[in-house]
């Protein structure tokens, strides 16, 4: 059994040797108190963690430790939002503390824990900025990362939050135009700091590009036997990576010690049993990127994943895939906007349900 664990851990650590960070897409009190997160860091080399309203809804609903804490919180805090934050912020802080040695050793380039602003603020830039600053101060950890949906308002907020020196995870990205807008807002925030003679060092940001949901949406528009099925998301992601690697526009910020905004692959669990369960992890391994993986996908990769570089700057085949999709009338920008709206609704519904659990 030990040999199997060591061999599985080596698969996960091999991804890090190829320059990609694996972050766990999960957070719960059980994960912390059981020692499982500490094991994932020490044994498997997991380098970060993300959370969202749907993750916390599942955790609060099923974790006995959360259920036991709720009666006291109902007495101590008047609003469901305050109870929710009082319930989970200590766990966010504890997760940050577990990753703190990695954050220190990586010079602030790994070891982050993401916590999301209220999804109810997704279309209000000023309120998003205020909530991001409040949560940043509340968590009070340098390796916390405030998560903001990549709506037009969220992208406007990104500039202000980066200017404030806060780490940001821009989430719910489904299209090339979102990636470009997020990248530009990130740089505007850094440029304003330089203009005001403020440091741009140790301000981290990631652009979380969702993968499997794109394939599900595109495949629904294609005939059952179409060879383009299952190809759209990774083609778009590989093109985004090539464009990012070839972009020289960040050099001026790097000269002042700024950290690039990394591409992060989200929604990397496969949606059908017909697919190889680690295809989105294997297919998107590349230097200077991050892949967020849920527990089951992490375990599957530990068991039978293949760690090999899959991203580069030669993407003619990928551009041909997108051209063929366009020829069939499939517009990835339109699909991206539809998926953004659906993702926001999902997070809003999960947030409402988790708040109801605290009432």
C-alpha positions in Angstrom: 0.0 0.0 0.0 2.8 2.4 0.9 4.4 1.8 -2.5 1.2 2.7 -4.2 0.8 5.9 -2.3 4.4 6.9 -3.0 4.0 6.1 -6.7 0.7 8.1 -6.8 2.3 11.0 -5.0 5.1 11.0 -7.5 2.6 11.4 -10.3 1.2 14.6 -8.7 4.7 15.9 -7.8 5.7 15.3 -11.4 3.2 17.9 -12.4 4.9 20.5 -10.2 8.3 19.5 -11.8 6.7 20.5 -15.2 6.0 23.9 -13.8 2.3 23.6 -13.0 0.6 24.0 -9.6 -2.2 21.7 -8.6 -4.7 23.4 -6.2 -7.5 21.5 -4.4 -11.0 22.6 -5.3 -12.4 22.0 -1.9 -12.5 23.3 1.7 -14.2 22.1 4.8 -13.5 21.8 8.5 -13.2 18.0 8.2 -10.5 18.5 5.6 -8.5 20.5 8.1 -9.1 18.7 11.4 -8.6 15.2 9.9 -5.1 16.2 8.7 -6.1 15.5 5.1 -5.1 18.9 3.8 -1.8 18.7 5.6 -1.2 15.3 4.0 -2.0 16.6 0.5 0.5 19.4 1.0 3.3 17.3 2.4 2.8 14.0 0.5 1.3 15.1 -2.8 2.7 18.6 -3.2 -0.7 20.3 -3.5 0.2 24.0 -3.7 -3.1 25.9 -3.1 -6.8 25.7 -2.5 -10.0 27.2 -3.8 -13.5 27.5 -2.5 -16.9 28.9 -3.7 -20.5 29.1 -2.5 -21.3 25.6 -3.9 -18.4 24.0 -2.1 -19.3 25.7 1.2 -23.0 24.7 0.8 -22.0 21.0 0.6 -19.6 21.3 3.5 -22.0 23.1 5.9 -24.8 20.7 4.9 -22.8 17.5 5.5 -19.9 18.4 7.9 -20.9 17.6 11.6 -18.4 20.1 12.9 -20.3 22.9 11.1 -23.6 21.7 12.3 -22.4 21.6 15.9 -21.1 25.2 15.7 -24.3 26.7 14.3 -26.5 27.1 17.4 -23.9 29.4 19.1 -23.5 31.4 16.0 -27.2 32.0 15.7 -27.1 33.6 19.1 -23.9 35.6 18.5 -24.7 37.0 15.0 -27.9 38.6 13.8 -27.5 38.1 10.0 -27.1 34.8 8.0 -24.1 36.4 6.2 -22.3 37.2 9.4 -23.0 33.6 10.7 -21.7 32.1 7.5 -18.5 34.2 7.6 -18.0 33.5 11.3 -18.4 29.8 10.5 -15.9 29.5 7.6 -13.4 32.4 7.8 -11.5 30.6 10.6 -11.1 27.6 8.3 -9.9 29.9 5.5 -7.3 31.3 7.9 -6.3 27.9 9.1 -5.9 26.7 5.5 -3.8 29.8 4.8 -1.6 29.0 7.8 -1.0 25.4 6.5 0.1 26.8 3.2 2.2 29.6 4.8 5.5 27.8 4.7 5.1 27.1 0.9 4.1 30.7 0.3 7.2 31.8 2.1 9.5 29.3 0.4 8.0 30.2 -3.1 8.6 33.9 -2.5 4.8 34.6 -2.6 4.2 32.6 -5.8 2.4 29.6 -4.4 0.4 28.5 -1.4 -2.8 30.6 -1.9 -6.3 30.0 -0.5 -9.3 31.6 -2.3 -12.4 33.0 -0.8 -15.2 34.6 -2.8 -17.0 37.9 -2.5 -20.7 37.6 -2.3 -22.1 36.5 -5.7 -25.0 38.9 -5.0 -22.5 41.7 -5.8 -21.5 40.4 -9.2 -22.9 43.4 -11.1 -21.9 46.1 -8.7 -18.2 47.1 -9.1 -18.1 49.5 -6.1 -19.7 47.0 -3.7 -17.4 44.3 -5.0 -14.3 46.4 -4.3 -15.6 47.2 -0.8 -16.3 43.6 0.0 -13.0 42.4 -1.3 -11.2 44.9 0.9 -13.3 43.9 3.9 -12.7 40.2 3.4 -9.0 40.8 2.8 -8.7 42.6 6.2 -10.9 40.0 7.9 -8.9 37.0 6.7 -5.6 38.9 7.4 -3.3 36.5 5.7 -0.8 37.5 2.9 -1.6 34.2 1.0 -5.3 34.7 0.9 -6.8 35.4 -2.5 -10.1 37.1 -2.9 -12.3 35.6 -5.6 -14.3 37.9 -8.0 -16.6 36.8 -10.8 -15.4 38.1 -14.2 -18.5 40.1 -15.1 -18.0 43.6 -16.5 -18.5 45.0 -13.0 -16.1 42.4 -11.5 -13.4 43.2 -14.1 -13.8 46.9 -13.3 -13.4 46.0 -9.6 -10.3 44.0 -10.4 -8.3 47.1 -11.3 -9.2 48.8 -8.0 -8.5 45.7 -5.9 -5.1 45.1 -7.5 -4.4 48.8 -7.0 -5.2 48.2 -3.3 -2.5 45.5 -3.2 -4.9 42.5 -2.7 -4.4 39.1 -4.3 -7.3 38.3 -6.7 -8.7 35.1 -8.3 -10.9 36.2 -11.2 -13.4 33.4 -11.7 -16.1 32.2 -14.1 -14.1 33.0 -17.2 -15.4 31.2 -20.3 -14.3 33.3 -23.3 -11.2 34.8 -24.9 -12.7 38.3 -24.5 -13.0 37.8 -20.7 -9.3 36.7 -20.5 -8.2 39.8 -22.4 -10.3 42.1 -20.3 -9.1 40.6 -17.1 -5.5 40.8 -18.2 -5.9 44.5 -19.1 -7.6 45.4 -15.8 -4.8 43.6 -13.9 -2.2 45.6 -15.6 -4.1 48.9 -15.2 -4.1 48.3 -11.4 -0.4 47.6 -11.4 0.3 50.6 -13.6 -1.5 52.9 -11.2 0.6 51.6 -8.3 3.8 52.3 -10.2 2.5 55.7 -11.1 1.9 56.4 -7.4 5.3 54.9 -6.5 3.8 51.9 -4.7 5.3 48.5 -4.8 3.9 45.9 -7.2 5.7 43.0 -5.6 3.8 40.1 -4.0 0.5 41.0 -5.5 -0.8 37.7 -7.0 -3.7 37.2 -9.5 -5.1 34.3 -11.4 -7.5 34.2 -14.3 -9.7 31.1 -13.7 -10.7 29.7 -17.1 -13.5 27.1 -16.9 -13.0 24.1 -19.1 -15.5 21.2 -19.0 -18.6 23.3 -19.0 -17.6 24.7 -22.4 -17.4 21.3 -23.9 -20.8 20.3 -22.5 -22.4 23.4 -24.0 -20.7 23.0 -27.4 -21.2 19.3 -27.7 -25.0 19.8 -27.2 -24.9 21.7 -30.5 -23.0 19.1 -32.4 -24.2 15.8 -34.0 -23.5 12.7 -31.9 -20.7 11.4 -34.2 -19.0 14.8 -34.9 -15.3 14.5 -34.3 -15.3 18.0 -32.9 -17.1 16.9 -29.8 -15.0 17.3 -26.7 -12.4 19.5 -28.5 -13.6 23.1 -28.0 -12.5 23.8 -24.4 -9.0 22.5 -24.6 -8.4 24.0 -28.0 -9.5 27.4 -26.6 -7.4 26.9 -23.5 -4.3 26.0 -25.4 -4.7 29.0 -27.7 -5.1 31.2 -24.6 -1.9 29.8 -23.1 0.0 30.3 -26.4 -1.2 33.9 -26.5 -0.2 34.4 -22.9 3.3 33.0 -23.4 3.9 35.2 -26.5 2.6 38.4 -24.8 5.5 40.7 -24.0 3.4 43.4 -22.5 4.1 42.4 -18.9 7.8 42.9 -19.2 7.6 46.5 -17.8 5.8 45.3 -14.7 8.2 42.3 -14.2 11.1 44.7 -14.2 9.7 46.2 -11.0 9.2 42.7 -9.5 5.5 42.2 -10.3 4.1 38.7 -10.4 2.4 37.7 -13.7 -1.3 37.0 -13.7 -1.3 33.2 -14.1 -3.8 31.2 -16.1 -5.8 28.8 -13.9 -7.8 25.9 -15.4 -11.0 25.4 -13.5 -13.9 23.0 -13.9 -11.5 20.2 -14.8 -13.6 17.3 -13.7 -15.0 15.4 -16.6 -18.8 15.5 -17.0 -19.4 12.1 -18.6 -18.3 8.6 -17.8 -17.3 8.0 -21.5 -14.4 10.4 -21.0 -11.0 9.6 -19.4 -11.5 11.0 -15.9 -8.3 12.9 -15.9 -8.3 14.2 -19.5 -8.6 17.8 -18.6 -5.7 17.6 -16.1 -3.4 15.6 -18.5 -4.4 17.8 -21.5 -3.6 21.1 -19.8 -0.3 20.6 -18.1 2.0 23.5 -18.8 4.6 25.7 -17.2 3.4 28.7 -15.2 -0.2 27.6 -14.9 -2.5 26.2 -12.2 -5.1 23.4 -12.4 -7.8 23.3 -9.7 -8.9 19.7 -9.1 -11.7 18.3 -6.9 -11.0 15.4 -4.5 -12.1 12.7 -6.9 -10.1 14.0 -9.8 -7.0 14.4 -7.6 -7.4 10.8 -6.4 -7.9 9.6 -10.0 -4.7 11.4 -11.2 -2.8 10.0 -8.3 -3.9 6.5 -9.3 -3.5 6.6 -13.1 -2.6 10.0 -14.3 0.2 10.7 -16.8 2.3 13.8 -16.1 3.6 15.2 -19.4 3.9 18.7 -20.8 0.8 19.3 -23.0 0.9 23.1 -23.6 3.0 25.1 -26.0 3.0 27.9 -28.5 2.3 25.8 -31.6 -1.5 25.9 -31.8 -2.4 25.6 -35.5 -4.4 22.5 -34.9 -6.3 24.2 -32.1 -7.1 27.2 -34.3 -8.4 24.8 -36.9 -10.8 23.3 -34.4 -12.2 26.7 -33.5 -12.5 27.6 -37.2 -14.4 24.5 -37.9 -16.8 25.2 -35.0 -17.3 28.7 -36.3 -18.1 27.3 -39.7 -20.8 25.3 -38.1 -22.2 28.4 -36.6 -20.9 27.9 -33.1 -19.8 31.1 -31.5 -17.7 30.5 -28.4 -18.1 34.1 -27.3 -21.9 33.8 -27.2 -21.6 30.5 -25.4 -19.2 32.0 -22.9 -21.7 34.7 -22.0 -24.4 32.1 -21.6 -22.1 30.1 -19.3 -21.2 33.1 -17.3 -24.8 33.9 -16.6 -25.5 30.2 -15.7 -22.5 30.1 -13.5 -23.5 33.2 -11.6 -27.0 31.8 -11.1 -25.5 28.6 -9.8 -23.3 30.4 -7.3 -26.2 32.8 -6.3 -28.5 29.8 -5.6 -25.8 28.0 -3.7 -25.1 31.1 -1.6 -28.8 31.5 -0.8 -29.1 27.9 0.2 -26.0 28.0 2.4 -27.3 31.1 4.1 -30.6 29.4 4.7 -28.6 26.6 6.5 -27.4 29.2 9.1 -30.9 30.6 9.8 
